[in-house]
Amino acid sequence: MISKFIGNTPLRRCDALSTRYHTNIFIKEEFHNPGMSAKDRPALFMIKDAIAKNKIKPGGIFVEASSGNTGLGITLIAKKLGYRAKIFISQSCSQEKINLLIKAGADIEICENSNGLHDFNSTQFKAQSFAAIHPNAYFTNQYYNNQNIRAHYQTTAPEIWEQTVGNITHFIAGVGTGGTISGVGRFLKEQRSDIKVWGIEPKGSILSHFLKHRTLPTSMIPFDAIEGIGRNFVPGSFDATYVDHIFQVNCQKTKHIAKEYYSQTGIMAGFSSAAVMASLDCYIDKMSFIPTDTVVLFFPDHGDRYISKLYNGSVYPANISSNITSF
Ligand SMILES: Cc1ncc(COP(=O)(O)O)c(C=O)c1O
C-alpha cells in the first residue's frame, strides 16, 4: 500500500520564529514525504482516481505539467504501480529538481513557461497535447483536477487539526495550483470558521487581486520567480471561498530570509517555504498575532532542492541529502 508511506508528516514548533514573532509558530514539514514534497499527496490521489475510473490501462503514461514536485510524486508512484511518467516542466525549474526527476525515471520535457492552457508554449498546453495524441496516456492536470484539493482536505488538514489538538488559529501556505490552501482551508473553516487561512504569492502574481475583486487585473506584469508559487491565471484548483487573504512577497526578500534562517537554525528551507517566512517579516503588523496563537506555516519541500538558487555563497553541511526515498 503506497498510501501508507505518504502523509503523516511531522508538525514541529519552531523556537526561533516563535521568539522572533512573539507567538507559537509551528512548521508542517512536508519534505518527509517519499518524494520529499507535499505534492506526493495530490499525485497519489490523482493517480488512484484515474486508475479507479479506468482512464488508463497498466503500462500507460501518466502526464503532468509541474514545477517539479508534483512531477516527481507522479513519477515515483506511477513507476511503483507499473506505469510510466512524462513530465513537462518549465525552464525555471531548479537543476536539482531536474536531476531528481531524471533519477526517478521520468521522461522530461522542458518548456518555455507554465502560463496555462491558453499558451501554446506552456507546460500545461504541451502536457494536454501529448496526452491527446498518445494512446493510453492520461494527463493528471493538477491545475484542474479536484483530487488535488481533495488530497489536502482528506489528509493534510486533518493531520494539522489533530497535531494542534484543534488549537490552530492561523494557516499560512504558498499558493501555486491552489490545491493546498483550498483543501486545508476548507477543512479548517468547517471546524472553526474563525481560523485565518492566508496564502502567499510572489509580487506580480494575480491571485491576491482575484481574491479581492473576483476579476483578473487589467494588465499583467511578469511575477517574481519563486518556484511552485505564483500564477498569471486562476487555476480551477484554487477555491477562493476558504481563503481570507493573500500576501505578496518579493523574491529578494525571500532569498534573504532563506539565508538568514539557515544561518540561525542550520535548516535549509525550500523556496516557497522561505516566501512564507518572508511574509511574516513583511506583514507582521497586519498579521497581529497574540502570544496564545497557534500559527502553522506550510513548508512543502526542502532547501536542498534550491541550493543553486537560494544558498549560493552559504556554507553547506557536507551531507546534504538530495535523495528520494523509495516506497
Ligand atoms: C515548492 C512548492 N511550494 C508551493 C506549491 C504550491 O502548492 P499548491 O499547488 O498546492 O498551491 C508547490 C506546488 O507545486 C510547490 O511545489
The ligand as a Tripos MOL2 file, in Angstrom:
@<TRIPOS>MOLECULE
LIG
   16    16     1     0     0
SMALL
NO_CHARGES

@<TRIPOS>ATOM
      1 C1          7.5680   24.0470   -3.5620 C.3       1 LIG1
      2 C2          6.1180   24.3260   -3.7480 C.ar      1 LIG1
      3 N1          5.5510   25.2510   -2.9740 N.ar      1 LIG1
      4 C3          4.2430   25.5730   -3.1100 C.ar      1 LIG1
      5 C4          3.4640   24.9660   -4.0660 C.ar      1 LIG1
      6 C5          2.0420   25.3810   -4.2090 C.3       1 LIG1
      7 O1          1.1470   24.4260   -3.7200 O.3       1 LIG1
      8 P1         -0.2830   24.3100   -4.3790 P.3       1 LIG1
      9 O2         -0.0520   23.9070   -5.8000 O.co2     1 LIG1
     10 O3         -0.9910   23.2800   -3.5940 O.co2     1 LIG1
     11 O4         -0.9150   25.6620   -4.3180 O.co2     1 LIG1
     12 C6          4.0340   24.0000   -4.9010 C.ar      1 LIG1
     13 C7          3.2620   23.3820   -5.9610 C.2       1 LIG1
     14 O5          3.7590   22.7170   -6.8420 O.2       1 LIG1
     15 C8          5.3880   23.6630   -4.7260 C.ar      1 LIG1
     16 O6          5.9790   22.7320   -5.4870 O.3       1 LIG1
@<TRIPOS>BOND
     1     1     2 1
     2     2     3 ar
     3     2    15 ar
     4     3     4 ar
     5     4     5 ar
     6     5     6 1
     7     5    12 ar
     8     6     7 1
     9     7     8 1
    10     8     9 2
    11     8    10 1
    12     8    11 1
    13    12    13 1
    14    12    15 ar
    15    13    14 2
    16    15    16 1
@<TRIPOS>SUBSTRUCTURE
     1 LIG1         1 GROUP 0 **** ****
